[in-house]
């Protein structure tokens, strides 16, 4: 049986050990996507839960996206790669998609009052927040690959401890 | 105007009024931002004779042209007022996300005057600003205040800068805290806020910050971000500033036992290397910072288990070795106490270390300390003393809450000889006698004993000069450093990135790309000189002359016993030579007063008239 589609989709994965809450991903996103600096127009959000926990969250490319089902105006369309496209003409900013998203990955735009979310910078080779995260905390990868790398990290630590 | 918002808030707490003022482009180019704007505000608004804790003092909040932009570490802010601790130019520069938010709300700063009848906090919500009732917040810690205000406003993204109980009680050492771990430290800005019944400033900013050339600025910023992962910032990224403990200890310039010594026999136990292994739980970054230096400790076991605090070199050194303490958990607890209650850790450490020396010399009895056993090395006593002085609790608490100068004046009996301060500002964690260029910089600093105004310790630590001697040439090293640092503090950038810029011209280019105002490196340095002189004029207005530019007697009268720097002290003759050299390089007279000619050259014509020699 083939893998479910979601498992083959690349998403933005955040290493919470490396993420330190610098918000540079938000700055990059607003420059790339909005041609201005306004971190509140970023498609990725850095979240800090005091005192230690930091994570950056973007669209998860859900297999059965609740946002699509929640939209009463047929403004949300799932693309072949799993990303979400929002039809600005149909969206009236009601916010149901935002409420329905368990990850808080959609927001209401400050100017147009329409919903917006990450499009994974398809015009570039990879999302620009990933490219420019100064600590390499963000990866554009599948969840399975992310898991493999986590295991590798743990093992490397173990080896280091043994050797020292 | 680009980079700048082009306007700032005027808030009258007595009259409950809020208005919008324009930021003139001439002011922007001449004074850059941050420290420069602060110096201009205090000169213009605080006349001679004002009591720092009266309604006539101002409390000015300023960002620089980079706040809210993609420029790395550009989102800092400063708070400025006549200091209750030093009674001269007072301020603290701070990071976190507050400065970014303020600029995003459309403001370069906020100038607050008067005094509210009841506790209030100022809520700046993009274009509007309102005074909110803070009666329910009075008495709360800085950390709780942040959370409670976010709850009240129903927005977890609002940034808050708040005072703790120490500020409310007008303690001279009170600071202002934002994002839990970042402080507007030193010189008692928290007490000025407290005297105005201003518990906090909360900001929500949702606007675009326009820059002159977004593409080029972004390109440069991304390149700088990458350079910030290189060797120039490695120390800050890996161990954080506590890496200094062992470096300074090896050189005999790690102050211990109230500056009696320059080494600490248990330095290993409080080293950055040790701390990283046993106490650091997470390294955090301020908004827009690619470096990330903020080493947050968690105490895992023992009586202080569960304590969380961000511990940097200065806090660690002054609440640790300076008090003879080698217990990292106790130091972390003392920092947490100071941060939550809102007191400056450097000043607290120096004041407690002085009290410990008094106690050991029999100048303070157990009755004077309300029973506290203030022996050097007693970490629990440091934690408790920090708590009491923050809250002005009991005899000891209120006695120490005014800082080391006032406390030693009150106690007398020769204790002023080892009250380690300059102009009332407690000395930071750089040995006076074994880092002598540093000491000159501490003494000429416009904020009182201060490592952050010139960075003059760097030539000593790097071995570029004979750090155990002084001569006239040190003056120019200090004044050049001051001019450079004044620019860093005005733009405002983090000093931890100073090494990644190739030249002042590169910094000027960044300024032009952000603001559209043409600027060169030499012009920036000239502005730095103007800004430093402006702040100095303010201090002259409040009576400062050459006599105030000296270190405490311990520097001259006692020789060091530590093996590596054995026999070292500062000679008065050499120190005078260095001071002469400094005044000469500044174009000031021998009494340390800026000359009329120098001030006119810098465009400070009003000040030339008022204080120029």
Interface residues (C-beta under 8 A of the other chain):
Chain A: X20 X21 X22 X23 X24 X27 X28 X31 X34 X35 X36 X37 X38 X39 X40 X41 X50 X51 X52 X54 X110 X132 X134 X135
Chain B: X68 X69 X70 X72 X97 X100 X104 X157 X180 X205 X206 X207 X208 X209 X210 X211 X214 X218 X222 X225 X226 X228 X229 X281 X282 X283 X284 X285 X286 X287 X288 X289 X290 X292 X294 X296 X298 X308
